[in-house]
Amino acid sequence: MAIRPLIVYYEEAGVFLKKFDEVLYTVLCWACGLLIFGMMIVTFSQVVARYAFRQSLSWSEEVGRYTFIWISFLGLAAAFKSGSHVALDLLVKTLKGTPLRALRILNGALIVVLSSTILISGLKLFQVGMRQRSPALGLPMHMVYIVVPLSGLLILYFSLRALWESLHRRTEG
């Protein structure tokens, strides 16, 4: 029985992680889409209740706000993964070879630091939310705040993957 070379395991892990990335990104996009749809339904219900029945829904503004927070943070992770976040790419477009690789590695390292900060701060916010309830719904606020560390964790994962790719990519020309 022959021992397979380590490079084969590395390549198999890379294929698995790429598929995992695609599934995770798809789930994020679907979650954002469903949350947007839900926020639209809640907002439409509020408009109908206010103008047709002359009665306002006391909870709709709060649900809309919390849904928007979830859309923003999950969308941040999805936008990072797809590379569709706002970026100044003038320097990236002008550099080639080793300087471009160094810039990508520096950028990746800075994003790892930022996403780690979001994760740690989000965990602290989650702990604060365990002692709070929302005013209209009485919802435990940690259920709203959990999206902050979750988003930080997702961005950290995607940024570590991008940094790994930058470190192991051949010099671009």
Secondary structure, 3 states (H helix, E strand, C coil): CCCCCHHHHHHHHHHHHHHHHHHHHHHHHHHHHHHHHHHHHHHHHHHHHHHHCCCCCCCHHHHHHHHHHHHHHHHHHHHHHHCCCCCCCHHHHHCCHHHHHHHHHHHHHHHHHHHHHHHHHHHHHHHHHCCCECCCCCCECHHHHCHHHHHHHHHHHHHHHHHHHHHHCCCCC
